Amino acid sequence: MHDPRSRLDQRFSDPEASATTWDEAQNVLESAQLSWISTVRPDGRPHVTPLVAVWLDGASYFTTGPDEQKAHNLNENSQVVLTTGCNNWDSGLDVVLEGSAQRVTDMALLERLAKAWRAKWDGSWRFTAQTEGFRHDDGGLALVYQVQPSRVLAFAKGNFSQTSYRFDR
């Protein structure tokens, strides 16, 4: 993946602020222990829930059970927003990723992702790759989704700035 086009939004940035680099924003996506996903219910109402995600090769990946609300929502509307950062108002960096969630069924990628989940959380998240997704140790199925970003926003706090990134595909 090539670096996206970035732009500092002066309307929401301190006069001396500079744009957050893509490397900084990507680091937040890579290191996040928790993200929040926003999906849209079939009746148009929003649905927001926390989840653990993995950033790999320029995309974000997450799992959900086939009977969970977000899985039902994604069957109708694949558009999602993933949000991560910190709860401080005056320090840190919050990152918002917009894109379309697509099911992952490629075995080679699922095996890489299972290793990535295990490595990121020191073995706490242990999955076995299967063509329909991941199997938990207890046998439960987890569907795996990929979100290639179409747009990312970074909100730096302290020296406040808002940077947007656009991806040409």
FENBELMO-V423260 format. One record per residue. N is the residue number from 1. PHI is phi in whole degrees, 0 to 359 (none if undefined). PSI is psi in whole degrees, -180 to 180 (* if undefined). OMEGA is omega in whole degrees, 0 to 359 (none if undefined). Layout:
BEGIN
n->{N	N}
phi->{PHI	PHI}
psi->{PSI	PSI}
omega->{OMEGA	OMEGA}
END
This chain:
BEGIN
n->{1	2	3	4	5	6	7	8	9	10	11	12	13	14	15	16	17	18	19	20	21	22	23	24	25	26	27	28	29	30	31	32	33	34	35	36	37	38	39	40	41	42	43	44	45	46	47	48	49	50	51	52	53	54	55	56	57	58	59	60	61	62	63	64	65	66	67	68	69	70	71	72	73	74	75	76	77	78	79	80	81	82	83	84	85	86	87	88	89	90	91	92	93	94	95	96	97	98	99	100	101	102	103	104	105	106	107	108	109	110	111	112	113	114	115	116	117	118	119	120	121	122	123	124	125	126	127	128	129	130	131	132	133	134	135	136	137	138	139	140	141	142	143	144	145	146	147	148	149	150	151	152	153	154	155	156	157	158	159	160	161	162	163	164	165	166	167	168	169}
phi->{none	271	295	283	285	241	209	280	267	298	298	242	232	299	304	267	290	240	296	288	290	298	301	295	296	296	299	297	296	292	266	301	276	215	231	242	249	247	237	241	292	305	272	96	285	285	225	234	207	281	200	259	229	238	261	212	53	80	220	258	233	215	236	203	289	296	259	282	303	294	295	298	298	294	295	262	210	276	287	223	231	250	233	208	151	218	266	281	272	241	203	102	219	257	230	240	246	250	177	248	274	238	298	253	230	288	299	298	291	300	295	298	293	301	293	296	297	299	291	296	248	48	87	291	252	245	238	248	284	220	301	273	146	247	251	282	302	277	95	292	267	236	287	246	236	247	237	279	293	262	209	229	241	240	245	277	241	101	266	295	207	233	242	247	234	244	245	270	249}
psi->{136	160	143	166	132	154	129	129	103	-26	-31	23	148	151	-35	1	152	162	143	133	155	-36	-42	-46	-43	-36	-39	-43	-40	-40	-7	129	-25	139	165	133	137	124	175	125	158	-28	5	-10	146	155	125	135	151	155	168	138	159	134	123	128	41	16	157	142	142	168	160	150	150	-21	5	156	-42	-33	-43	-43	-44	-26	-27	-34	115	-4	131	163	128	132	139	168	-132	168	5	141	-21	12	155	-173	124	142	134	125	126	141	-170	129	127	136	143	123	0	120	-42	-43	-42	-39	-42	-41	-40	-41	-39	-42	-46	-44	-41	-37	33	40	-2	-30	104	115	152	128	134	160	-27	-5	-135	149	134	166	-31	2	-8	148	137	120	144	134	146	138	107	123	137	-32	144	141	137	129	101	140	153	-82	87	133	155	121	135	147	132	142	124	123	*}
omega->{176	180	180	171	180	180	173	177	183	182	185	184	174	181	181	185	174	180	172	180	177	178	179	180	180	178	177	179	181	188	184	174	182	174	175	178	174	175	182	177	179	179	176	179	178	174	182	179	177	175	173	183	176	174	183	175	175	178	176	181	177	180	173	174	182	181	179	182	182	176	177	180	182	176	182	185	185	182	181	169	174	183	175	180	181	182	178	179	188	175	178	182	175	182	179	182	177	178	181	181	180	178	175	178	178	186	181	179	179	178	176	181	178	177	180	178	181	182	184	183	174	176	181	178	184	180	170	182	173	187	179	179	179	168	173	176	180	178	181	181	173	173	181	181	175	173	171	183	170	176	175	174	175	181	178	182	187	167	194	175	173	180	175	180	178	183	175	182	none}
END
